Amino acid sequence: MGDTNTNAVEKAAKKSGSWFKGLKAEYKKVIWPGKEEVTRQTIAVVVVSFVVGVVIAVLDMGLQYGIDFIINL
């Protein structure tokens, strides 16, 4: 099944003249995000990563104290 797609892609590339022309055509179809959108998404990723890190740290400390308490009984 993968060979069929590969053959179709190769045939399409040959029709357009070269593989690089096909690649260039595909890149023109991509909708690139603007600077403002990239900035907002980057900030969101950093904030969510920090919050998840804090939650994991709190859970880790809580479990550590809980296990230490049970061991010391």
N, CA, C and O atoms as a GROMACS GRO file, in nm:
protein
  292
    1MET      N    1   0.082  -0.119   0.000
    1MET     CA    2   0.000   0.000   0.000
    1MET      C    3   0.087   0.126   0.000
    1MET      O    4   0.054   0.223  -0.067
    2GLY      N    5   0.198   0.124   0.074
    2GLY     CA    6   0.287   0.238   0.076
    2GLY      C    7   0.355   0.260  -0.057
    2GLY      O    8   0.385   0.374  -0.094
    3ASP      N    9   0.379   0.150  -0.131
    3ASP     CA   10   0.443   0.162  -0.262
    3ASP      C   11   0.356   0.240  -0.360
    3ASP      O   12   0.407   0.315  -0.443
    4THR      N   13   0.225   0.223  -0.350
    4THR     CA   14   0.134   0.295  -0.439
    4THR      C   15   0.147   0.445  -0.418
    4THR      O   16   0.153   0.521  -0.514
    5ASN      N   17   0.151   0.487  -0.291
    5ASN     CA   18   0.166   0.630  -0.261
    5ASN      C   19   0.302   0.680  -0.308
    5ASN      O   20   0.312   0.791  -0.361
    6THR      N   21   0.405   0.600  -0.288
    6THR     CA   22   0.539   0.641  -0.330
    6THR      C   23   0.543   0.657  -0.481
    6THR      O   24   0.598   0.755  -0.531
    7ASN      N   25   0.486   0.562  -0.553
    7ASN     CA   26   0.485   0.572  -0.699
    7ASN      C   27   0.408   0.694  -0.746
    7ASN      O   28   0.450   0.762  -0.840
    8ALA      N   29   0.296   0.722  -0.682
    8ALA     CA   30   0.216   0.839  -0.720
    8ALA      C   31   0.295   0.967  -0.695
    8ALA      O   32   0.290   1.059  -0.776
    9VAL      N   33   0.366   0.972  -0.584
    9VAL     CA   34   0.445   1.091  -0.552
    9VAL      C   35   0.558   1.107  -0.654
    9VAL      O   36   0.586   1.217  -0.701
   10GLU      N   37   0.624   0.994  -0.686
   10GLU     CA   38   0.732   1.000  -0.784
   10GLU      C   39   0.682   1.045  -0.920
   10GLU      O   40   0.745   1.127  -0.986
   11LYS      N   41   0.567   0.993  -0.962
   11LYS     CA   42   0.510   1.033  -1.090
   11LYS      C   43   0.475   1.182  -1.090
   11LYS      O   44   0.499   1.253  -1.188
   12ALA      N   45   0.418   1.229  -0.978
   12ALA     CA   46   0.382   1.370  -0.968
   12ALA      C   47   0.507   1.458  -0.973
   12ALA      O   48   0.507   1.565  -1.034
   13ALA      N   49   0.614   1.411  -0.909
   13ALA     CA   50   0.738   1.488  -0.909
   13ALA      C   51   0.797   1.494  -1.049
   13ALA      O   52   0.847   1.598  -1.092
   14LYS      N   53   0.790   1.383  -1.122
   14LYS     CA   54   0.843   1.381  -1.259
   14LYS      C   55   0.762   1.473  -1.349
   14LYS      O   56   0.818   1.540  -1.436
   15LYS      N   57   0.630   1.477  -1.328
   15LYS     CA   58   0.546   1.563  -1.410
   15LYS      C   59   0.580   1.710  -1.387
   15LYS      O   60   0.579   1.789  -1.481
   16SER      N   61   0.609   1.746  -1.264
   16SER     CA   62   0.635   1.887  -1.234
   16SER      C   63   0.776   1.928  -1.271
   16SER      O   64   0.810   2.046  -1.263
   17GLY      N   65   0.858   1.833  -1.310
   17GLY     CA   66   0.992   1.869  -1.353
   17GLY      C   67   1.099   1.821  -1.258
   17GLY      O   68   1.203   1.772  -1.302
   18SER      N   69   1.076   1.835  -1.129
   18SER     CA   70   1.171   1.786  -1.030
   18SER      C   71   1.104   1.775  -0.895
   18SER      O   72   0.998   1.832  -0.869
   19TRP      N   73   1.169   1.700  -0.812
   19TRP     CA   74   1.118   1.680  -0.676
   19TRP      C   75   1.117   1.811  -0.600
   19TRP      O   76   1.027   1.836  -0.520
   20PHE      N   77   1.216   1.895  -0.623
   20PHE     CA   78   1.227   2.021  -0.551
   20PHE      C   79   1.116   2.119  -0.589
   20PHE      O   80   1.072   2.198  -0.506
   21LYS      N   81   1.072   2.114  -0.713
   21LYS     CA   82   0.960   2.200  -0.753
   21LYS      C   83   0.834   2.157  -0.679
   21LYS      O   84   0.755   2.242  -0.636
   22GLY      N   85   0.815   2.026  -0.665
   22GLY     CA   86   0.700   1.976  -0.589
   22GLY      C   87   0.708   2.017  -0.443
   22GLY      O   88   0.608   2.054  -0.381
   23LEU      N   89   0.830   2.010  -0.388
   23LEU     CA   90   0.850   2.050  -0.250
   23LEU      C   91   0.819   2.199  -0.230
   23LEU      O   92   0.755   2.239  -0.133
   24LYS      N   93   0.866   2.278  -0.324
   24LYS     CA   94   0.841   2.423  -0.317
   24LYS      C   95   0.691   2.452  -0.324
   24LYS      O   96   0.640   2.539  -0.253
   25ALA      N   97   0.621   2.378  -0.409
   25ALA     CA   98   0.476   2.396  -0.421
   25ALA      C   99   0.406   2.361  -0.291
   25ALA      O  100   0.310   2.428  -0.251
   26GLU      N  101   0.452   2.255  -0.225
   26GLU     CA  102   0.390   2.216  -0.098
   26GLU      C  103   0.417   2.320   0.011
   26GLU      O  104   0.329   2.349   0.092
   27TYR      N  105   0.537   2.375   0.013
   27TYR     CA  106   0.569   2.478   0.112
   27TYR      C  107   0.485   2.603   0.094
   27TYR      O  108   0.455   2.673   0.191
   28LYS      N  109   0.446   2.630  -0.029
   28LYS     CA  110   0.360   2.747  -0.053
   28LYS      C  111   0.220   2.726   0.004
   28LYS      O  112   0.150   2.823   0.030
   29LYS      N  113   0.179   2.600   0.022
   29LYS     CA  114   0.047   2.569   0.076
   29LYS      C  115   0.041   2.583   0.228
   29LYS      O  116  -0.067   2.594   0.286
   30VAL      N  117   0.158   2.583   0.292
   30VAL     CA  118   0.163   2.590   0.437
   30VAL      C  119   0.122   2.729   0.484
   30VAL      O  120   0.165   2.830   0.428
   31ILE      N  121   0.038   2.732   0.585
   31ILE     CA  122  -0.001   2.860   0.645
   31ILE      C  123   0.088   2.882   0.767
   31ILE      O  124   0.067   2.820   0.872
   32TRP      N  125   0.185   2.970   0.753
   32TRP     CA  126   0.280   2.993   0.860
   32TRP      C  127   0.219   3.090   0.961
   32TRP      O  128   0.160   3.191   0.922
   33PRO      N  129   0.232   3.060   1.092
   33PRO     CA  130   0.177   3.150   1.193
   33PRO      C  131   0.258   3.280   1.201
   33PRO      O  132   0.377   3.284   1.170
   34GLY      N  133   0.188   3.384   1.243
   34GLY     CA  134   0.255   3.513   1.257
   34GLY      C  135   0.336   3.520   1.385
   34GLY      O  136   0.327   3.433   1.471
   35LYS      N  137   0.415   3.624   1.396
   35LYS     CA  138   0.503   3.642   1.512
   35LYS      C  139   0.423   3.650   1.642
   35LYS      O  140   0.462   3.592   1.743
   36GLU      N  141   0.310   3.721   1.638
   36GLU     CA  142   0.227   3.738   1.758
   36GLU      C  143   0.170   3.603   1.803
   36GLU      O  144   0.168   3.574   1.923
   37GLU      N  145   0.124   3.522   1.710
   37GLU     CA  146   0.068   3.392   1.745
   37GLU      C  147   0.175   3.299   1.802
   37GLU      O  148   0.150   3.227   1.899
   38VAL      N  149   0.292   3.300   1.742
   38VAL     CA  150   0.402   3.217   1.792
   38VAL      C  151   0.440   3.260   1.934
   38VAL      O  152   0.465   3.176   2.019
   39THR      N  153   0.443   3.390   1.959
   39THR     CA  154   0.476   3.442   2.092
   39THR      C  155   0.372   3.397   2.194
   39THR      O  156   0.409   3.351   2.302
   40ARG      N  157   0.244   3.409   2.160
   40ARG     CA  158   0.138   3.367   2.253
   40ARG      C  159   0.145   3.219   2.283
   40ARG      O  160   0.131   3.178   2.398
   41GLN      N  161   0.168   3.138   2.181
   41GLN     CA  162   0.175   2.994   2.201
   41GLN      C  163   0.298   2.954   2.282
   41GLN      O  164   0.292   2.862   2.363
   42THR      N  165   0.408   3.023   2.260
   42THR     CA  166   0.530   2.996   2.336
   42THR      C  167   0.509   3.028   2.483
   42THR      O  168   0.549   2.951   2.570
   43ILE      N  169   0.448   3.141   2.511
   43ILE     CA  170   0.419   3.179   2.650
   43ILE      C  171   0.326   3.077   2.714
   43ILE      O  172   0.346   3.039   2.829
   44ALA      N  173   0.226   3.032   2.641
   44ALA     CA  174   0.133   2.932   2.694
   44ALA      C  175   0.206   2.802   2.729
   44ALA      O  176   0.180   2.742   2.833
   45VAL      N  177   0.296   2.759   2.642
   45VAL     CA  178   0.371   2.636   2.668
   45VAL      C  179   0.459   2.651   2.791
   45VAL      O  180   0.465   2.560   2.874
   46VAL      N  181   0.526   2.764   2.805
   46VAL     CA  182   0.613   2.787   2.921
   46VAL      C  183   0.532   2.789   3.049
   46VAL      O  184   0.571   2.728   3.149
   47VAL      N  185   0.418   2.859   3.049
   47VAL     CA  186   0.335   2.869   3.169
   47VAL      C  187   0.279   2.732   3.208
   47VAL      O  188   0.284   2.694   3.325
   48VAL      N  189   0.226   2.658   3.112
   48VAL     CA  190   0.170   2.526   3.141
   48VAL      C  191   0.279   2.432   3.191
   48VAL      O  192   0.256   2.354   3.284
   49SER      N  193   0.397   2.438   3.131
   49SER     CA  194   0.508   2.354   3.176
   49SER      C  195   0.546   2.387   3.320
   49SER      O  196   0.573   2.297   3.400
   50PHE      N  197   0.550   2.514   3.353
   50PHE     CA  198   0.584   2.555   3.490
   50PHE      C  199   0.478   2.506   3.589
   50PHE      O  200   0.512   2.452   3.695
   51VAL      N  201   0.350   2.522   3.555
   51VAL     CA  202   0.242   2.479   3.644
   51VAL      C  203   0.246   2.327   3.664
   51VAL      O  204   0.232   2.280   3.776
   52VAL      N  205   0.266   2.253   3.558
   52VAL     CA  206   0.274   2.107   3.570
   52VAL      C  207   0.394   2.068   3.656
   52VAL      O  208   0.385   1.976   3.737
   53GLY      N  209   0.506   2.138   3.639
   53GLY     CA  210   0.625   2.112   3.721
   53GLY      C  211   0.598   2.136   3.868
   53GLY      O  212   0.641   2.058   3.953
   54VAL      N  213   0.527   2.245   3.899
   54VAL     CA  214   0.494   2.275   4.038
   54VAL      C  215   0.401   2.168   4.095
   54VAL      O  216   0.421   2.123   4.208
   55VAL      N  217   0.301   2.126   4.019
   55VAL     CA  218   0.208   2.022   4.065
   55VAL      C  219   0.284   1.892   4.093
   55VAL      O  220   0.260   1.827   4.195
   56ILE      N  221   0.373   1.854   4.003
   56ILE     CA  222   0.450   1.732   4.024
   56ILE      C  223   0.540   1.744   4.147
   56ILE      O  224   0.552   1.648   4.224
   57ALA      N  225   0.602   1.860   4.166
   57ALA     CA  226   0.687   1.880   4.283
   57ALA      C  227   0.607   1.871   4.412
   57ALA      O  228   0.653   1.810   4.509
   58VAL      N  229   0.489   1.930   4.415
   58VAL     CA  230   0.404   1.925   4.535
   58VAL      C  231   0.361   1.781   4.563
   58VAL      O  232   0.366   1.736   4.677
   59LEU      N  233   0.318   1.709   4.460
   59LEU     CA  234   0.280   1.570   4.478
   59LEU      C  235   0.399   1.486   4.526
   59LEU      O  236   0.382   1.400   4.612
   60ASP      N  237   0.516   1.510   4.473
   60ASP     CA  238   0.636   1.438   4.512
   60ASP      C  239   0.668   1.462   4.659
   60ASP      O  240   0.698   1.368   4.733
   61MET      N  241   0.662   1.588   4.701
   61MET     CA  242   0.690   1.620   4.842
   61MET      C  243   0.585   1.556   4.932
   61MET      O  244   0.619   1.502   5.037
   62GLY      N  245   0.458   1.564   4.892
   62GLY     CA  246   0.352   1.504   4.973
   62GLY      C  247   0.369   1.355   4.986
   62GLY      O  248   0.355   1.301   5.096
   63LEU      N  249   0.398   1.287   4.879
   63LEU     CA  250   0.420   1.143   4.885
   63LEU      C  251   0.544   1.109   4.967
   63LEU      O  252   0.546   1.010   5.040
   64GLN      N  253   0.647   1.191   4.954
   64GLN     CA  254   0.770   1.167   5.030
   64GLN      C  255   0.742   1.177   5.180
   64GLN      O  256   0.783   1.090   5.256
   65TYR      N  257   0.673   1.281   5.221
   65TYR     CA  258   0.640   1.296   5.364
   65TYR      C  259   0.546   1.186   5.410
   65TYR      O  260   0.560   1.135   5.522
   66GLY      N  261   0.452   1.148   5.326
   66GLY     CA  262   0.359   1.041   5.362
   66GLY      C  263   0.430   0.908   5.379
   66GLY      O  264   0.403   0.836   5.475
   67ILE      N  265   0.518   0.874   5.290
   67ILE     CA  266   0.592   0.748   5.300
   67ILE      C  267   0.687   0.751   5.418
   67ILE      O  268   0.699   0.652   5.490
   68ASP      N  269   0.754   0.864   5.441
   68ASP     CA  270   0.841   0.876   5.559
   68ASP      C  271   0.762   0.859   5.688
   68ASP      O  272   0.809   0.797   5.783
   69PHE      N  273   0.642   0.914   5.691
   69PHE     CA  274   0.557   0.902   5.810
   69PHE      C  275   0.520   0.757   5.835
   69PHE      O  276   0.527   0.709   5.949
   70ILE      N  277   0.480   0.686   5.729
   70ILE     CA  278   0.441   0.545   5.743
   70ILE      C  279   0.562   0.459   5.785
   70ILE      O  280   0.547   0.369   5.868
   71ILE      N  281   0.679   0.487   5.729
   71ILE     CA  282   0.798   0.410   5.765
   71ILE      C  283   0.837   0.432   5.910
   71ILE      O  284   0.883   0.339   5.976
   72ASN      N  285   0.820   0.551   5.961
   72ASN     CA  286   0.863   0.585   6.098
   72ASN      C  287   0.760   0.545   6.203
   72ASN      O  288   0.782   0.572   6.322
   73LEU      N  289   0.651   0.483   6.166
   73LEU     CA  290   0.552   0.442   6.266
   73LEU      C  291   0.604   0.336   6.354
   73LEU      O  292   0.532   0.290   6.444
   0.00000   0.00000   0.00000
